[in-house]
Amino acid sequence: INTTSMNTKHIILMACAALLGATQANAQGQDLSILTANTDARTAAMGNASAAAEGMYLYNNPAAIFATDKKFTADASASLFEKAEGADGTFGIYALSAGYKLAKRHAVFAGFRYAGGLSLKGSDLLGNPTKDYKPYNWTLDLGYTYFFGKGFAAYATGSLIYSHLSKNATGAAFSVGGAYQNNELSLANKPANLMLDAKVGAIGPQLDYGNKHKTTLPTYLAVGGALSVEVAEKHQVAAALSSRYFFQPSEAKLFMLGGGLEYTYNKMVSVRAGYEYGDHDLSHITMGAGFKYHGLRLNGAYDLKTADSGSSYCTIGIGYDF
């Protein structure tokens, strides 16, 4: 028996469990959840309904940039998870993104994500201690959106992936989607805005860590929508609903459905609440608040797990539109 190969694989699996367990993905065999975790605090507070994005467009709905009259947008966010059992440190997902409208119909995006922060004690197959391991993942991301007119747009994003467990792996993934928006609706004689979004995400080949350990990307189909209404002067309400079906890896299929509500006063201060259902006890009660002043956006969210198998976490975000 090749004990070196077996020990390496054992370490990889331990590191994978520690890194991904904090984001709940490991419970369902969903590796590389950095490709699917919500990096936007506003939508995190609304049941993780990504169609309601008003920032962090690259990782939610790139076509939503055409709903704003600004040409340039930039965002940063951090999601911090409760302590993972069997690991030291605090797991976090950190993201930076920017988008720019080149012309009336074109927009480009760039971003970076990092997931890590845990340290776990290493051991071999016999339980003997080895060196500590600090698993992490990062992605470098690009995107493009084309606006067809009459509210319709299509987009594509691509990611370079680097994953470090005890061994390293590199790979690539891409997503494609389409959206429809209507900013001239009227609901009960009140001005309203509608956004619909659908995409297939995290498409790509397996990552190969060597020693016959490969990881399948968590490919998924997402469909959602968001509606906001000016119910009175200085008072706006919004609702959003989004679903995701993970069909890869085939042995770890997963369905998630989330929705939420938002109340905004004077286009400045917002409060939000929602609920996200997830198969296998991965559901969350979500809540948060936000503040906008001219182009500045500040948002915070807390997602509270509803079962011990899940993980509670908070997300904070800052953005600016120029």
Buried (B, 14 or more C-beta within 10 A) or exposed (E): EEEEEEBBBBBBBBBBBBBBBBBBBBBBBBBBBBBBBBBBBBBBBBBBBBBBBBBBBBBBBBBBBBBBEEBBBBBBBBBBBBEBEEBBBBBBBBBBBBBBBEEEEEBBBBBBBBBBBBEBBBBBEEEEEEEEBBBBBBBBBBBBBBBEEEBBBBBBBBBBBBBBBBBEBEBBBBBBBBBBBBEEBEBEEEBBBBBBBBBBBBBBEBBBBBBEBEBBBBBBBBBBBBBBBBBEEEEBBBBBBBBBBBBBBEEBBBBBBBBBBBBBEEEEEBBBBBBBBBBBEBBBBBBBBBEBEEBEBBBBBBBEBBEEBBBBBBBBBBBBBE
